[in-house]
Amino acid sequence: MIAVVSSLTWAEGIAPFGPMDSAPDFARLVDQHYAALFRFAMSLTRQQAAAEDLTQHTFLQWARKGSTLNDPSKAKTWLFTTMYREHLNQSRRARRFEVVEFDSEIHGGDVPPDEPPKIERKALMSALEKLDPVYREPVILFYLKEIPYKEIATVLSIPIGTVMSRLSRGKQVLRDLLRSAINPDDGDLIPDERRIA
């Protein structure tokens, strides 16, 4: 996939984001950000082919419009924002969402009272998929992609206060979904920042 993105040329009607000698910069940009963008695309689409297309489209947009970016240090934010907006556009056009069945017998179980509950990856992914996209996207960007509040606000085109409130609400809904999946009597599954600080 990277080779396809990196091989875009003038002859194919796509101008690189700068002068001709900037092509290595484009290849370096792809090398640096492809994996993270692809993982983000997978979390948005939950389908490999759709994630590959979304990632490809993001780099295509960079090849066409990346030269308009005044601050090269903001390339990562630009790429994530572009990908997110394209995903929203595709979702609006398609108006269909994958339904995932959750089997509590597989993901549930007794947890010893002295240990914090252990969450299986499948249970977490299932809970994330059930989470409303309004909350899921900031949660994924903050906790899984480790993007700061300010950049999340830029990517999602919302105020930073909205990012914080969606993260707070998203964590609570995710806790409730996970609690119902494993039925613990008490205990937090996702630590509160207030207790960490």
Backbone as ProteinMPNN parsed JSONL, in Angstrom:
{"seq_chain_A": "MIAVVSSLTWAEGIAPFGPMDSAPDFARLVDQHYAALFRFAMSLTRQQAAAEDLTQHTFLQWARKGSTLNDPSKAKTWLFTTMYREHLNQSRRARRFEVVEFDSEIHGGDVPPDEPPKIERKALMSALEKLDPVYREPVILFYLKEIPYKEIATVLSIPIGTVMSRLSRGKQVLRDLLRSAINPDDGDLIPDERRIA", "coords_chain_A": {"N_chain_A": [[0.818, -1.197, 0.0], [1.934, 1.268, 0.778], [3.816, 1.68, -1.225], [2.173, 2.222, -3.38], [1.044, 4.682, -2.668], [3.378, 6.245, -2.483], [4.238, 6.302, -5.096], [2.944, 8.185, -6.634], [2.779, 10.434, -9.307], [3.664, 13.286, -11.392], [2.834, 12.696, -13.944], [0.567, 11.216, -13.598], [-1.23, 13.098, -12.991], [-1.207, 14.207, -10.479], [0.032, 16.52, -8.392], [3.02, 16.775, -6.477], [3.394, 17.734, -2.987], [5.081, 19.872, -2.876], [7.965, 21.369, -4.43], [9.58, 19.431, -7.048], [11.812, 18.196, -5.864], [10.887, 17.572, -3.37], [9.786, 15.097, -3.143], [11.079, 12.94, -1.694], [10.438, 13.851, 0.866], [7.714, 13.452, 0.951], [7.606, 10.647, 0.821], [8.897, 10.098, 3.222], [7.053, 11.22, 4.989], [4.894, 9.489, 4.573], [6.072, 7.1, 5.492], [6.452, 7.77, 8.195], [3.861, 8.236, 9.216], [1.985, 6.409, 8.253], [1.321, 3.921, 9.556], [0.093, 4.702, 12.012], [-2.048, 6.237, 11.035], [-3.399, 4.289, 9.562], [-4.177, 2.524, 11.63], [-5.912, 4.239, 13.012], [-7.815, 4.605, 11.02], [-8.756, 1.981, 10.866], [-9.982, 1.814, 13.371], [-12.036, 3.575, 12.966], [-13.47, 2.565, 10.726], [-13.591, -0.221, 10.976], [-13.136, -2.198, 9.123], [-10.867, -3.791, 7.062], [-10.362, -3.318, 4.27], [-11.801, -0.953, 3.821], [-10.444, 0.714, 5.6], [-7.898, 0.749, 4.456], [-8.505, 2.056, 2.046], [-9.374, 4.537, 3.042], [-7.048, 5.465, 4.283], [-5.354, 5.605, 2.073], [-6.724, 7.544, 0.59], [-6.385, 9.729, 2.279], [-3.608, 10.253, 2.104], [-3.539, 10.828, -0.601], [-5.009, 13.199, -0.629], [-3.172, 14.73, 0.784], [-1.101, 14.812, -1.079], [-2.308, 16.352, -3.009], [-3.119, 18.724, -1.662], [-1.388, 19.323, 0.395], [0.592, 21.237, 0.22], [-0.524, 23.605, 0.987], [-0.325, 23.811, 3.679], [0.983, 25.731, 6.181], [2.65, 25.359, 8.396], [4.902, 22.937, 8.786], [5.191, 21.259, 11.003], [2.682, 20.62, 11.792], [1.727, 18.582, 10.275], [0.953, 15.954, 11.02], [-1.41, 16.394, 12.522], [-2.941, 17.575, 10.501], [-3.189, 15.416, 8.724], [-4.627, 13.505, 10.304], [-6.959, 14.989, 10.792], [-7.919, 15.362, 8.184], [-8.382, 12.686, 7.472], [-10.365, 11.988, 9.355], [-12.456, 13.744, 8.652], [-12.989, 12.885, 6.036], [-13.861, 10.315, 6.595], [-16.238, 10.931, 7.974], [-17.655, 12.112, 5.862], [-17.879, 9.899, 4.108], [-19.387, 8.206, 5.736], [-21.742, 9.63, 5.988], [-22.612, 9.513, 3.385], [-22.961, 6.758, 3.016], [-24.597, 5.884, 5.143], [-24.851, 3.607, 6.782], [-24.218, 1.248, 9.304], [-22.15, -1.116, 10.848], [-23.391, -3.858, 12.653], [-22.599, -5.335, 15.669], [-22.623, -8.315, 17.387], [-22.725, -9.068, 20.842], [-21.476, -11.425, 23.031], [-22.11, -12.307, 26.136], [-21.42, -14.557, 27.59], [-18.988, -15.422, 26.586], [-17.304, -13.219, 27.071], [-17.752, -12.518, 29.665], [-17.472, -13.345, 33.176], [-16.221, -14.553, 36.354], [-14.555, -12.409, 38.59], [-11.856, -12.309, 40.749], [-12.275, -10.831, 43.973], [-10.148, -9.341, 45.079], [-8.532, -8.493, 43.04], [-8.204, -6.112, 40.382], [-10.66, -5.933, 37.772], [-10.009, -7.85, 34.854], [-9.843, -7.07, 31.483], [-10.761, -8.408, 28.482], [-9.416, -8.077, 25.203], [-11.252, -8.364, 23.098], [-13.676, -7.856, 24.397], [-13.334, -5.197, 25.151], [-13.051, -3.979, 22.612], [-15.547, -4.563, 21.552], [-17.169, -3.127, 23.318], [-16.252, -0.552, 22.746], [-17.136, -0.344, 20.113], [-19.859, -0.271, 20.53], [-20.156, 2.132, 21.723], [-21.333, 5.406, 21.283], [-20.47, 7.18, 18.32], [-19.868, 9.891, 18.72], [-18.729, 9.954, 21.237], [-16.921, 7.842, 21.091], [-14.89, 8.501, 19.216], [-13.298, 10.699, 20.368], [-12.389, 9.281, 22.65], [-10.893, 7.148, 21.558], [-8.923, 8.61, 20.151], [-7.656, 9.963, 22.282], [-6.979, 8.023, 24.333], [-6.046, 5.703, 22.976], [-4.571, 6.569, 20.748], [-3.104, 8.527, 21.884], [-3.241, 11.329, 21.588], [-3.087, 14.781, 22.302], [-5.515, 16.9, 24.074], [-5.871, 19.407, 22.768], [-5.096, 18.932, 20.083], [-6.951, 16.967, 19.436], [-9.262, 18.474, 19.541], [-8.807, 20.061, 17.312], [-8.71, 18.103, 15.264], [-11.32, 17.03, 15.381], [-12.794, 19.277, 15.016], [-14.029, 20.762, 17.116], [-14.657, 22.613, 20.181], [-12.151, 22.72, 22.833], [-13.171, 22.304, 25.385], [-15.455, 20.828, 24.833], [-14.27, 18.517, 23.918], [-13.142, 17.58, 26.316], [-15.47, 17.171, 27.861], [-16.787, 15.242, 26.315], [-14.95, 13.17, 26.452], [-15.085, 12.609, 29.193], [-17.801, 11.843, 29.502], [-17.841, 9.766, 27.621], [-16.014, 7.938, 28.782], [-17.47, 7.233, 31.058], [-19.763, 5.995, 29.961], [-18.481, 3.908, 28.618], [-17.356, 2.558, 30.829], [-19.757, 1.67, 32.018], [-20.728, -0.022, 29.994], [-18.703, -1.962, 29.96], [-18.843, -2.902, 32.584], [-21.356, -4.092, 32.549], [-20.744, -6.134, 30.847], [-18.898, -7.779, 32.18], [-19.859, -7.931, 34.725], [-18.924, -6.895, 37.381], [-18.913, -6.372, 40.946], [-18.053, -4.034, 42.12], [-15.765, -1.282, 41.647], [-13.505, 0.499, 39.546], [-13.086, 0.42, 36.062], [-11.764, 1.938, 34.268], [-9.297, 4.138, 35.035], [-9.708, 7.122, 36.975], [-8.585, 10.385, 36.197], [-8.256, 12.078, 38.315], [-7.541, 10.498, 40.478], [-5.108, 9.541, 39.682], [-3.426, 11.736, 39.519]], "CA_chain_A": [[0.0, 0.0, 0.0], [2.794, 2.441, 0.84], [4.426, 1.853, -2.531], [1.184, 2.84, -4.249], [0.953, 6.084, -2.279], [4.633, 6.919, -2.765], [4.549, 6.325, -6.52], [2.149, 9.182, -7.332], [3.679, 11.268, -10.107], [3.069, 14.339, -12.205], [2.228, 12.102, -15.136], [-0.76, 10.72, -13.236], [-2.097, 14.237, -12.741], [-1.198, 14.581, -9.076], [1.248, 17.271, -8.088], [3.512, 16.58, -5.128], [3.03, 18.848, -2.139], [6.05, 20.953, -3.007], [8.749, 21.193, -5.645], [9.895, 18.048, -7.402], [12.785, 17.61, -4.954], [10.229, 17.264, -2.105], [9.253, 13.741, -3.176], [11.526, 12.15, -0.55], [9.698, 14.285, 2.039], [6.426, 12.767, 0.895], [7.858, 9.258, 1.2], [9.196, 10.09, 4.658], [5.778, 11.473, 5.655], [4.15, 8.227, 4.517], [6.729, 6.156, 6.404], [6.264, 8.185, 9.586], [2.472, 8.331, 9.689], [1.076, 5.428, 7.657], [0.833, 2.924, 10.523], [-0.846, 5.339, 12.946], [-3.258, 6.59, 10.296], [-4.121, 3.061, 9.227], [-4.838, 2.048, 12.859], [-7.039, 5.132, 13.265], [-8.826, 4.267, 10.01], [-9.369, 0.709, 11.283], [-10.881, 2.073, 14.495], [-13.208, 4.272, 12.443], [-14.246, 1.786, 9.756], [-13.662, -1.616, 11.443], [-12.991, -3.075, 7.963], [-9.523, -3.577, 6.534], [-10.387, -2.712, 2.938], [-12.242, 0.439, 3.966], [-9.358, 1.434, 6.266], [-6.852, 0.956, 3.453], [-8.986, 3.096, 1.131], [-9.395, 5.803, 3.764], [-5.649, 5.876, 4.447], [-4.889, 5.976, 0.723], [-7.363, 8.812, 0.248], [-5.766, 10.77, 3.101], [-2.328, 10.61, 1.496], [-3.848, 11.451, -1.879], [-5.354, 14.58, -0.308], [-1.926, 15.418, 1.136], [-0.381, 15.048, -2.327], [-2.986, 17.423, -3.73], [-3.336, 19.961, -0.917], [-0.437, 19.471, 1.491], [1.413, 22.436, 0.061], [-1.206, 24.741, 1.605], [-0.017, 23.812, 5.107], [2.048, 26.698, 6.455], [3.537, 24.874, 9.457], [5.144, 21.507, 8.562], [5.074, 20.485, 12.243], [1.264, 20.282, 11.963], [1.352, 17.598, 9.252], [0.241, 14.837, 11.648], [-2.762, 16.862, 12.822], [-3.613, 17.764, 9.218], [-3.519, 14.092, 8.193], [-5.696, 12.918, 11.108], [-8.169, 15.779, 10.543], [-8.386, 15.029, 6.836], [-8.931, 11.33, 7.511], [-11.609, 12.003, 10.113], [-13.49, 14.417, 7.854], [-13.348, 12.0, 4.926], [-14.67, 9.239, 7.172], [-17.577, 11.482, 8.193], [-18.307, 12.256, 4.549], [-18.231, 8.56, 3.626], [-20.466, 7.688, 6.589], [-22.976, 10.334, 5.621], [-23.063, 8.986, 2.089], [-23.359, 5.354, 3.12], [-25.68, 5.772, 6.135], [-25.014, 2.244, 7.275], [-23.242, 0.929, 10.326], [-22.04, -2.541, 11.138], [-23.922, -4.271, 13.94], [-21.752, -6.369, 16.243], [-23.261, -9.035, 18.483], [-21.87, -9.258, 22.006], [-21.813, -12.642, 23.749], [-21.648, -12.107, 27.512], [-20.836, -15.801, 28.108], [-17.586, -15.465, 26.165], [-16.54, -12.103, 27.612], [-18.031, -12.355, 31.087], [-16.725, -14.24, 34.033], [-16.014, -14.114, 37.731], [-13.291, -11.748, 38.849], [-11.556, -12.343, 42.168], [-12.556, -9.514, 44.545], [-8.941, -8.611, 45.432], [-7.858, -8.03, 41.839], [-9.044, -5.324, 39.481], [-11.147, -6.775, 36.684], [-9.213, -7.922, 33.628], [-10.721, -6.886, 30.344], [-10.259, -8.997, 27.249], [-9.375, -7.152, 24.069], [-12.508, -8.463, 22.343], [-14.724, -7.184, 25.169], [-13.087, -3.766, 25.042], [-13.363, -3.549, 21.252], [-16.992, -4.633, 21.414], [-17.717, -1.988, 24.058], [-15.929, 0.655, 21.97], [-18.009, -0.299, 18.938], [-21.2, 0.086, 20.985], [-20.108, 3.52, 22.162], [-21.755, 6.377, 20.28], [-19.29, 7.765, 17.67], [-19.57, 11.195, 19.309], [-17.84, 9.702, 22.373], [-15.894, 6.868, 20.717], [-13.77, 9.107, 18.499], [-12.346, 11.324, 21.298], [-11.799, 8.263, 23.52], [-9.857, 6.46, 20.785], [-7.815, 9.526, 19.874], [-6.932, 10.312, 23.503], [-6.428, 6.89, 25.076], [-5.344, 4.732, 22.14], [-3.617, 7.252, 19.871], [-2.353, 9.43, 22.762], [-3.229, 12.677, 21.012], [-3.524, 15.729, 23.332], [-6.838, 17.522, 23.934], [-5.867, 20.493, 21.791], [-5.069, 18.36, 18.738], [-8.239, 16.294, 19.234], [-10.207, 19.547, 19.225], [-8.544, 20.445, 15.921], [-9.094, 16.995, 14.384], [-12.771, 16.86, 15.372], [-13.401, 20.602, 14.792], [-14.878, 21.107, 18.25], [-13.887, 23.301, 21.225], [-11.417, 21.842, 23.733], [-14.085, 21.952, 26.474], [-16.316, 19.766, 24.333], [-13.434, 17.311, 23.916], [-13.04, 17.089, 27.696], [-16.76, 16.643, 28.33], [-17.07, 13.999, 25.587], [-14.083, 12.144, 27.041], [-15.643, 12.255, 30.492], [-19.044, 11.094, 29.269], [-17.48, 8.537, 26.918], [-15.428, 7.005, 29.752], [-18.534, 6.723, 31.924], [-20.57, 5.053, 29.174], [-17.62, 2.744, 28.396], [-17.335, 1.83, 32.11], [-21.043, 0.992, 32.186], [-20.777, -1.125, 29.03], [-17.778, -3.007, 30.399], [-19.402, -3.492, 33.812], [-22.44, -5.002, 32.183], [-20.163, -7.277, 30.148], [-18.21, -8.696, 33.089], [-20.63, -7.949, 35.964], [-18.232, -6.756, 38.662], [-19.726, -5.769, 42.004], [-17.571, -2.689, 42.383], [-14.434, -1.019, 41.113], [-13.425, 1.225, 38.283], [-12.357, -0.276, 35.005], [-10.914, 2.93, 33.634], [-8.939, 5.0, 36.154], [-10.001, 8.536, 36.936], [-7.362, 11.187, 36.231], [-8.14, 12.71, 39.64], [-6.846, 9.572, 41.371], [-3.739, 9.354, 39.199], [-2.656, 12.957, 39.8]], "C_chain_A": [[0.857, 1.255, 0.0], [3.414, 2.719, -0.517], [3.463, 2.539, -3.49], [1.095, 4.326, -3.951], [2.2, 6.829, -2.714], [4.91, 7.064, -4.252], [3.709, 7.322, -7.307], [3.082, 10.146, -8.065], [2.902, 12.361, -10.818], [2.313, 13.757, -13.385], [0.825, 11.595, -14.844], [-1.699, 11.86, -12.859], [-2.132, 14.672, -11.295], [0.119, 15.28, -8.779], [1.718, 16.932, -6.69], [3.263, 17.835, -4.309], [4.026, 19.989, -2.169], [6.766, 20.8, -4.322], [9.107, 19.736, -5.868], [10.882, 17.404, -6.431], [12.184, 17.282, -3.594], [9.682, 15.848, -2.057], [9.783, 12.876, -2.042], [10.813, 12.55, 0.734], [8.332, 13.604, 2.097], [6.585, 11.312, 1.332], [8.146, 9.153, 2.692], [7.911, 10.312, 5.465], [4.932, 10.197, 5.689], [4.745, 7.223, 5.498], [6.455, 6.486, 7.862], [4.828, 8.011, 10.068], [1.532, 7.245, 9.169], [0.476, 4.491, 8.708], [-0.195, 3.525, 11.473], [-2.148, 5.716, 12.249], [-4.076, 5.351, 9.942], [-4.85, 2.512, 10.466], [-6.048, 2.92, 13.191], [-8.166, 4.836, 12.279], [-9.521, 2.956, 10.368], [-10.341, 0.937, 12.44], [-12.141, 2.801, 14.034], [-14.089, 3.362, 11.595], [-14.501, 0.346, 10.189], [-13.645, -2.62, 10.276], [-11.656, -2.761, 7.297], [-9.533, -2.869, 5.179], [-10.802, -1.244, 3.017], [-11.159, 1.287, 4.628], [-8.217, 1.722, 5.293], [-7.25, 2.071, 2.485], [-8.948, 4.469, 1.791], [-7.98, 6.342, 3.96], [-5.079, 6.343, 3.114], [-5.449, 7.338, 0.338], [-6.729, 9.969, 1.018], [-4.433, 11.216, 2.507], [-2.52, 11.229, 0.109], [-4.2, 12.923, -1.666], [-4.106, 15.372, 0.067], [-1.145, 15.752, -0.148], [-0.998, 16.209, -3.102], [-2.948, 18.751, -2.988], [-2.322, 20.223, 0.192], [0.411, 20.716, 1.404], [0.769, 23.661, 0.691], [-0.922, 24.841, 3.098], [1.181, 24.72, 5.361], [3.072, 26.185, 7.453], [3.74, 23.37, 9.285], [5.036, 20.655, 9.835], [3.63, 20.063, 12.511], [0.799, 19.233, 10.964], [0.545, 16.449, 9.844], [-1.207, 15.222, 11.937], [-3.562, 17.027, 11.541], [-4.07, 16.416, 8.664], [-4.678, 13.457, 8.968], [-7.013, 13.661, 10.88], [-8.771, 15.439, 9.186], [-9.027, 13.646, 6.808], [-10.286, 11.316, 8.218], [-12.742, 12.634, 9.29], [-13.929, 13.559, 6.668], [-14.204, 10.834, 5.427], [-16.101, 9.728, 7.421], [-18.333, 11.624, 6.881], [-18.745, 10.903, 3.996], [-19.398, 7.982, 4.427], [-21.788, 8.341, 6.24], [-23.525, 9.799, 4.302], [-23.618, 7.561, 2.241], [-24.566, 5.159, 4.037], [-25.934, 4.332, 6.574], [-23.886, 1.965, 8.265], [-23.307, -0.565, 10.627], [-22.583, -2.824, 12.538], [-23.089, -5.45, 14.439], [-22.484, -6.998, 17.42], [-22.263, -9.225, 19.612], [-22.368, -10.478, 22.765], [-21.246, -12.547, 25.16], [-21.043, -13.376, 28.101], [-19.346, -15.892, 27.753], [-16.77, -14.423, 26.917], [-16.773, -11.878, 29.108], [-17.169, -13.272, 31.916], [-16.578, -13.669, 35.423], [-14.628, -13.525, 37.877], [-13.033, -11.836, 40.341], [-11.69, -10.945, 42.778], [-11.299, -8.696, 44.855], [-8.233, -8.018, 44.222], [-8.78, -7.125, 41.04], [-9.496, -6.204, 38.324], [-10.221, -6.71, 35.473], [-10.186, -7.873, 32.462], [-10.06, -7.5, 29.116], [-10.341, -7.964, 26.13], [-10.694, -7.165, 23.3], [-13.634, -7.735, 23.059], [-14.566, -5.673, 25.066], [-13.461, -3.254, 23.653], [-14.876, -3.564, 21.009], [-17.656, -3.45, 22.116], [-17.441, -0.686, 23.316], [-16.843, 0.786, 20.752], [-19.432, 0.082, 19.318], [-21.284, 1.549, 21.408], [-20.504, 4.438, 21.001], [-20.515, 7.025, 19.656], [-18.893, 9.139, 18.226], [-18.595, 11.04, 20.48], [-16.674, 8.795, 21.99], [-14.673, 7.549, 20.107], [-12.812, 9.844, 19.437], [-11.663, 10.31, 22.219], [-10.666, 7.545, 22.795], [-8.659, 7.372, 20.55], [-6.993, 9.813, 21.13], [-6.241, 9.107, 24.132], [-5.64, 5.907, 24.212], [-4.297, 5.381, 21.242], [-2.746, 8.251, 20.627], [-2.167, 10.819, 22.152], [-3.756, 13.639, 22.082], [-4.878, 16.365, 23.014], [-6.874, 18.544, 22.804], [-5.886, 19.964, 20.358], [-6.362, 17.606, 18.428], [-9.289, 17.328, 18.857], [-10.043, 19.989, 17.772], [-9.03, 19.362, 14.966], [-10.611, 16.898, 14.257], [-13.532, 18.161, 15.111], [-14.421, 20.953, 15.86], [-14.025, 21.839, 19.282], [-13.241, 22.306, 22.193], [-12.286, 21.415, 24.926], [-15.028, 20.83, 26.087], [-15.55, 18.449, 24.281], [-13.399, 16.725, 25.321], [-14.363, 16.508, 28.188], [-17.123, 15.345, 27.603], [-16.186, 12.86, 26.104], [-14.652, 11.668, 28.371], [-16.894, 11.395, 30.332], [-18.745, 9.758, 28.582], [-16.883, 7.499, 27.842], [-16.515, 6.395, 30.632], [-19.398, 5.703, 31.186], [-19.77, 3.773, 28.928], [-17.514, 1.904, 29.665], [-18.618, 1.013, 32.279], [-21.164, -0.204, 31.239], [-19.89, -2.283, 29.475], [-18.272, -3.681, 31.681], [-20.507, -4.491, 33.474], [-21.911, -6.251, 31.483], [-19.528, -8.273, 31.1], [-18.846, -8.751, 34.465], [-19.811, -7.855, 37.243], [-19.163, -6.106, 39.684], [-19.338, -4.31, 42.226], [-16.238, -2.499, 41.691], [-14.499, -0.326, 39.771], [-12.611, 0.427, 37.288], [-11.414, 0.663, 34.27], [-10.568, 3.94, 34.719], [-9.324, 6.456, 35.906], [-8.69, 9.311, 36.983], [-7.162, 11.805, 37.612], [-7.377, 11.803, 40.602], [-5.4, 9.382, 40.962], [-2.873, 10.528, 39.614], [-2.289, 13.105, 41.259]], "O_chain_A": [[0.544, 2.213, -0.706], [3.526, 3.877, -0.92], [3.881, 3.346, -4.32], [1.072, 5.145, -4.87], [2.103, 7.929, -3.259], [5.747, 7.88, -4.636], [3.752, 7.312, -8.537], [4.066, 10.616, -7.494], [1.672, 12.367, -10.847], [1.267, 14.274, -13.776], [-0.017, 11.547, -15.741], [-2.835, 11.62, -12.452], [-3.012, 15.442, -10.912], [1.19, 14.687, -8.905], [0.892, 16.809, -5.786], [2.955, 18.888, -4.867], [3.798, 21.003, -1.51], [6.245, 20.17, -5.242], [8.952, 18.907, -4.971], [10.81, 16.199, -6.192], [12.891, 16.762, -2.731], [9.159, 15.432, -1.024], [9.002, 12.125, -1.457], [10.596, 11.709, 1.605], [7.86, 13.229, 3.17], [5.788, 10.807, 2.122], [7.689, 8.218, 3.35], [7.703, 9.673, 6.497], [4.331, 9.87, 6.712], [4.017, 6.573, 6.248], [6.249, 5.586, 8.676], [4.612, 7.668, 11.23], [0.384, 7.173, 9.609], [-0.738, 4.292, 8.743], [-1.242, 2.924, 11.713], [-3.229, 5.534, 12.809], [-5.305, 5.37, 10.017], [-6.001, 2.086, 10.37], [-7.089, 2.408, 13.603], [-9.337, 4.818, 12.658], [-10.733, 2.827, 10.195], [-11.406, 0.322, 12.484], [-13.199, 2.658, 14.647], [-15.313, 3.382, 11.725], [-15.513, -0.244, 9.812], [-14.089, -3.757, 10.429], [-11.356, -1.604, 7.004], [-8.782, -1.915, 4.976], [-10.214, -0.393, 2.35], [-10.973, 2.448, 4.264], [-7.641, 2.81, 5.307], [-6.432, 2.925, 2.144], [-8.538, 5.45, 1.171], [-7.746, 7.542, 3.817], [-4.396, 7.365, 3.048], [-4.725, 8.187, -0.182], [-6.556, 11.06, 0.475], [-4.158, 12.413, 2.416], [-1.727, 12.077, -0.3], [-3.754, 13.79, -2.418], [-3.984, 16.546, -0.284], [-0.596, 16.846, -0.278], [-0.29, 16.96, -3.772], [-2.764, 19.798, -3.608], [-2.399, 21.253, 0.861], [0.901, 21.203, 2.423], [1.449, 24.664, 0.91], [-1.245, 25.853, 3.72], [2.263, 24.499, 4.817], [4.248, 26.541, 7.365], [2.839, 22.596, 9.605], [4.812, 19.448, 9.746], [3.388, 19.225, 13.38], [-0.404, 19.014, 10.818], [-0.438, 16.012, 9.246], [-2.126, 14.462, 11.632], [-4.736, 16.66, 11.493], [-5.199, 16.285, 8.191], [-5.61, 12.929, 8.361], [-8.068, 13.033, 10.785], [-9.981, 15.253, 9.059], [-10.08, 13.452, 6.201], [-11.239, 10.705, 7.734], [-13.853, 12.106, 9.248], [-15.114, 13.516, 6.336], [-15.155, 10.421, 4.763], [-17.062, 9.023, 7.114], [-19.516, 11.294, 6.8], [-19.853, 10.772, 3.477], [-20.29, 7.347, 3.865], [-22.828, 7.683, 6.202], [-24.735, 9.652, 4.126], [-24.64, 7.224, 1.644], [-25.454, 4.36, 3.738], [-27.078, 3.901, 6.718], [-22.75, 2.398, 8.075], [-24.376, -1.175, 10.653], [-22.269, -2.111, 13.49], [-22.897, -6.435, 13.726], [-22.914, -6.301, 18.338], [-21.091, -9.51, 19.369], [-23.548, -10.56, 23.106], [-20.039, -12.691, 25.359], [-20.231, -13.292, 29.023], [-18.546, -16.389, 28.545], [-15.657, -14.712, 27.358], [-16.043, -11.112, 29.736], [-16.242, -13.903, 31.407], [-16.778, -12.476, 35.652], [-13.65, -14.064, 37.359], [-13.903, -11.474, 41.133], [-11.262, -9.969, 42.164], [-11.373, -7.467, 44.891], [-7.407, -7.119, 44.378], [-9.993, -7.334, 41.015], [-8.782, -7.13, 37.938], [-9.716, -5.645, 35.119], [-11.215, -8.549, 32.459], [-8.935, -7.146, 28.761], [-11.218, -7.1, 26.117], [-11.197, -6.116, 22.898], [-14.454, -7.073, 22.423], [-15.551, -4.951, 24.912], [-14.113, -2.218, 23.527], [-15.413, -2.682, 20.339], [-18.586, -2.844, 21.584], [-18.304, 0.19, 23.262], [-17.271, 1.886, 20.403], [-20.141, 0.693, 18.519], [-22.369, 2.129, 21.444], [-20.05, 4.253, 19.871], [-19.591, 7.389, 20.385], [-17.717, 9.503, 18.204], [-17.735, 11.895, 20.69], [-15.566, 8.956, 22.501], [-13.541, 7.207, 20.448], [-11.603, 9.642, 19.325], [-10.483, 10.462, 22.535], [-9.591, 7.354, 23.364], [-7.513, 6.957, 20.729], [-5.767, 9.898, 21.057], [-5.048, 9.163, 24.432], [-4.657, 5.335, 24.682], [-3.242, 4.794, 21.001], [-1.768, 8.764, 20.083], [-1.082, 11.398, 22.198], [-4.772, 13.347, 22.712], [-5.33, 16.373, 21.869], [-7.793, 18.545, 21.985], [-6.611, 20.489, 19.513], [-6.82, 17.606, 17.286], [-10.107, 17.097, 17.967], [-11.029, 20.258, 17.085], [-9.688, 19.663, 13.97], [-11.133, 16.706, 13.159], [-14.758, 18.157, 14.997], [-15.533, 21.385, 15.557], [-12.8, 21.709, 19.27], [-13.726, 21.186, 22.353], [-12.153, 20.295, 25.419], [-15.363, 19.98, 26.912], [-16.109, 17.389, 24.564], [-13.6, 15.524, 25.504], [-14.378, 15.473, 28.854], [-17.704, 14.443, 28.207], [-16.631, 11.715, 26.182], [-14.694, 10.469, 28.643], [-17.019, 10.344, 30.961], [-19.335, 8.735, 28.93], [-17.191, 6.313, 27.724], [-16.494, 5.198, 30.92], [-19.727, 4.654, 31.741], [-20.318, 2.674, 29.02], [-17.573, 0.676, 29.599], [-18.58, -0.166, 32.631], [-21.643, -1.268, 31.632], [-20.281, -3.446, 29.378], [-18.134, -4.894, 31.84], [-20.577, -5.583, 34.038], [-22.55, -7.303, 31.518], [-19.601, -9.48, 30.871], [-18.416, -9.544, 35.303], [-19.998, -8.687, 38.13], [-20.088, -5.379, 39.321], [-20.191, -3.462, 42.486], [-15.648, -3.462, 41.201], [-15.415, -0.535, 38.976], [-11.584, -0.161, 37.626], [-10.398, 0.24, 33.719], [-11.476, 4.554, 35.279], [-9.27, 6.949, 34.779], [-7.779, 8.942, 37.724], [-6.028, 12.03, 38.033], [-6.639, 12.296, 41.456], [-4.551, 9.091, 41.804], [-1.723, 10.348, 40.013], [-1.642, 14.083, 41.637]]}, "name": "protein", "num_of_chains": 1, "seq": "MIAVVSSLTWAEGIAPFGPMDSAPDFARLVDQHYAALFRFAMSLTRQQAAAEDLTQHTFLQWARKGSTLNDPSKAKTWLFTTMYREHLNQSRRARRFEVVEFDSEIHGGDVPPDEPPKIERKALMSALEKLDPVYREPVILFYLKEIPYKEIATVLSIPIGTVMSRLSRGKQVLRDLLRSAINPDDGDLIPDERRIA"}
